[in-house]
Amino acid sequence: MNKWLISLSIAAALANPAVQAAGDAAAGQEKSAVCAGCHNADGNSVNPLWPKIAGQHPGYIVQQLQDFKSGARQDPVMAPMAMPLSDEDMVNLAAYFSAQEQTHGEAAADRVERGEKLYRGGNLATGVSACAACHAPNGVGNPAANFPALAGQHATYIEKALKDFRAGTRNNDNAQMMQNVAARMTDAEIAAVAQYIQGLR
């Protein structure tokens, strides 16, 4: 009976982003040593292929870790990292990294104008939705809907994510929303909006 109640409590916490923020950040920091190899100790990765997770919504961090562990999101590096994590570990790691301050990026000046138009208004001619509709005009995301914060994220990582959604090799998005958006985007549009997001603050 006690195990059932503990499992129910953890499941309730995972379903509620506000509760996830109340995870044990100190315990998360202790557990984060292995994460630091790629994401850096404060969650601001140096390699632009690896995402910055500093300041990301705790609910989103937990969901991605769960998906890596279950195989719902495929990644040969992250899957073995997530496998040994318990639900409690995930909540604690999310509490730690979400409390860190993200470093700012700079956008390539020649792509900002096109990237901003796509981010804020989409492309009506091809049916590309505006990124701002889900991720907010300032890129802070929507924690209640579990839409991640994007502002300041590495452009290289954003490009890879969008191309993975477009190819269907990443398909853990809610109702295929990102797959449907990315499917309508050209390489040039992806590159432009990724640069705009990198410089967004």
N, C-alpha and C positions, 0 to 999 in steps of 0.2 A: 504493500500500500504506500509506504514512504517513497519508494522508487518511482511509483506512478505519479505521486504529488510533485516530486522534484522534476520529473520529466515535463509535467504539465506546466509548472512554473517557468521552466526554461523556454518551452514553446511559446508561452504567453509573452515572455520578454523578447524573444526573437521577432514576434509579430508586431511589436510596438516600438517604433524608433525612439520614442521618448524614454522608454525604459532602457533601451540599449545604451543610451548616453550615460546612464547611471552605472554602467559596468565599472569594474575596479581598474582604473587607469594605471595604478601602481603595479598591479599584477600583470596588466597588459604590457607595461614597459619591461618587466622581467622576462616575459615570454617573447618579446620582440627582437631579441638578439639575432635570431636566424633571419628575420625579415630585413634587418639592417644591411645584410650583404647585398641586396638589390635595391631596396627602397630607402636606404640610409637610416641612421638612428632616429631621425626626426620625421621620417616619411617623405622627405624631399629627395627623390632619386636623382642621381647625377647622370645616369645613362638615359637618354631621351626615349628609348624603347620601353623602359619600365615606368609605369605611372607614378606620379606623385600621389601619395595617399594621405599626406598631412592635410588636416582640415576637412577631409571628406566626411560625408554624413555617416554616422555609425551604422545605420540600418543598411546602407548600401554596401559598406565594407563587409558586414556579416553575411549579406546575401551572396556576395561574390565568393567569399570563402566557402560558404555552404555549397555553392554551385561547382567550385573547383573540386571539393571533396566528393560530391555525388557524381561528378562527370557531366553535369548539365552544362558546364562551361569547360571546354577542353583546352588545356595548356600543359605541355610536358614539363615546364619548370614549376608552375604553381600547384599542380595536382599533388605531387609528393610532399610539398610543404603543408598543404591543407589537410592531408589524410590523418596525421596524428592529432589534430586539434579537436578538442571537445567543444561543445556548444558554449560552455562557459569561457573557454580560452578565446573563442571568436568574439564574444561580447566584450571581454576585457581588452583584447587587442584593438577592437573598434573604438572603445572608450579612450585608449591611449592615443592612437593615431588621429582621431577626430579632434582631439584637444591641441594638436600641434599646429603651429602657424605655417602656412604654405608660402614658399618663396615665389616671387613674381617672375614672369617670363617677358620676353620682348617679341613682338611680331615683326615679320619681314615687311618693311614699309610698302613694297610694291604689291602686296597681296591684301593689305588691310581693308581697302575700300570694297573690293569684291567680297571678301570674307565677311565684312560687317553686313553687307546687303543680304547675303545668304543667311547669316545668323539671325538677323532681325526680321527679314521679310520672306525668306525662302526663295523659291523660283516658281512662280505661278504657272509659267509655260510648261514646265515639266512635272509639276506636282510635288516639288520638294518643300516640305513643311519648314517653317521657321524654327530654328533651334531654340530661340527665346521662348517659344510657346510652352515648352516643357522644362527647359533648363534656366529660365528667367533671363530678362534682359541683361543683367549683370553677371550671369553665369553661376549663380549660387545654387542652382538646382531647386528641387522640391522634395524635401525629406518626407513629407506626408505621403507622396506618391512613389517614393523611393527612386526619384530621378536624380542622378548624381550631380554634384557641383562640377563644373568644367573649367571655370575661369583659372587661367594660369597653368593649365595642364600642358605637358610637352606636346608640341605640334606633331612630332614623329609618332608618338603614342596614339594621338587622336586619329591621325591618318591610318595607322594600322587597324585601329578599332573599327573605323568606318568601312574600310576595305574588307575586313573580316565579316562584318555584318552584311555587306553587299554580296560577298561570296557565299554566305550561309555557313561559314566555318565557325562563326560565333552566333549562337541562336538562343541565348538565355535572356533575351529581352522580353518584356511583357507584351503579349499579343502581337509579337513580331513588329512592334512599332519602329524600332531602329533599322531592322532589316528592310522594311518598306520604304523608309526615308532614304537610306543609303543606296538602295537599288536604283534610284532615280538620279543619283549624283555622278557627275563625271570626275575623273581623276583631278582635273584642274579645280573643280569646285571643292572637292575634299581637301586639297592642298591649301586653298585660300581660306576656307573656314577654319581649318586646323591652325593656321597662322594667327588668324584673328582671335581665336580662343586662347592661344598661348599668351597673347598680350593683354587679354581682358582682365580687368580687376575691378 
